[in-house]
């Protein structure tokens, strides 16, 4: 079982395991254009994932199985991802004339220099990025390592659902992969020097990935997410957690909800994203970004992009990697549209089917 990188040519389901839901996506490709064959979002029972760690493999496997059934897919292979905070990545240089097998042997020999865990406790993989800038006889190689239990629990959940795991990726790289579909619609698309910030506001964690020249140069996670809005609805209106989640999605709350609950949440989200960007600017890598893209479930809240654009003075848009895709007849465009921002990682994983 590989961790992360390898050659793929079998259609794969992209399966994103967040703290509250399983998100499944299947893509096909014809004539250079992608088509969405199937997708599903299946809620997870409480306390099955915490801080991106799987606590109940069987419950997650059952939820994946329900998502597969709901999506009507026949695909049996899957790609899944571990979170960036669970992964150590490092770029090293190696001789360009080495074969993959020689490189693998050399990396295993020297891995303890780069990875602060015993080798028998980690899953390790590598990918050649390209020629080293300052040495034509060397190549840059990306190493990725994660504790084996992070990988093993995801593999076990997929197998429990009757799927064959083919790829375990890293969430940030899946996001980077999906961004390539969005970038062509941004202003200044022909400008290769663009710096784009993707703010992924999940249920419990907001992740900021900054991408420059199509490569991630900064990642930061902080505890903030849509669950805070659900809990405030629950507290203020005396609802159960489940009822509050449903009311958040489907409406039916008092008129005061917008001014008293939703607007303060949007303000807090803008503040969190602004704070993450300030950390990025103070890191000294770059002092500006050209565009902000909002992803994750909370990105669907109407007006959030306008608020953030107004507060930060940076063009902001909602993530939709599917704008140029065709849909199979079973896909409901309206549902897909509202789920799109939350499907970025699933999309990036599904795209791994087409790696050469």
C-alpha positions, 0 to 999 in steps of 0.5 A: 500500500503506497502512501501518497505518490505513484502511477495511477490509471484506474478510475478512483473515488476521491473520499474526503473524511472531515470531522463531520462528513464523508464526501465522495466524488467520482470524475471521468474524462473525455476529450480533455473535459472532466465529467462528474459521474457521482457524488455524495455527502454523508454525515458522520456520527458524533465523535468518530473523528477528532482533530483529524484523527479517526476514533472509530474505523467501523463507524466511518467505514459504514458511513463511506459504504452509505455514501457509495450506495447513495452515489450509485457509483460502481467504482471500487478504488479510492483515494483518501488523504491525511491532514497536513498537520499529520504529515512531515514534508521535506524537499531534498536534492538527489542525483538525477541519474538515479532510478526510482529503485535506487532513489528509494533505497537511498531515501530509506537509508537516509530517512532518519536525517529528515524524519524525527520518528523511528522508520518502523512507525511511519509511512514514507513516500517520495515524488521527483518534482523536477530539476534542481535550480542550481544544479543540472545534475540533480533533481528536487525530490519531495518526501512525505511521511506520516505516522503509520496509524494515520494512514492505516486507519484510513485504509482500514475504513475504506476496506471496511466499506468494501473499497480498495485504497489506491492512494493516500494523499495529503489534504493540502496537495489535494487542495493544490490539485483542485485549485488548477481547475479554479485558477483558469477563471481568476483575473490575471490567469496568464500571470504565472506569478500569482499568489493565491490564498485558499481559506478552507473553513471546515466544521472545527478547523480552518486551514489557510493554504497559500499557493504561489506559482502553483505550489504551496508555500505556507499552511496554517491550521487554527481551531475555528469552524462551522460547528461554532455557528451550529452550537450558537443556534443550538444554545440560542434557540433551544434546539438539539445539535441535529436540529440546529445543523438542519436549521442552519442548512434549511432555514426556518429560524426567527428573523433575528437569526441573521443579525444576532447570530449569522452576521457575527459568525461571518465577522468572526470568520473574516477575522480568523482568515485575516489573522491567518493571513497576517501570520503568513505576511509576518513569516516574511515569505511574501507580503501580499496575496492576489486572490482569496478563495473560500472553501469548506462548508461555511463558504456557502454562507451568502455574502461571506466573500463580499464581506472578506473582500471588503474587509481585506481589500483582496478579491475574494471568490467562492471555490467551485472546481466544477464550473467547466465540468459536465454532469451525469444525469443523476447529479442535481446541479442545485445540490452540487452548487451548494456543496461545491466549496466543501468538495475541494479536497474530494475533487483533488483526490478524484483528479489523481485518477488521471495522473500519468 
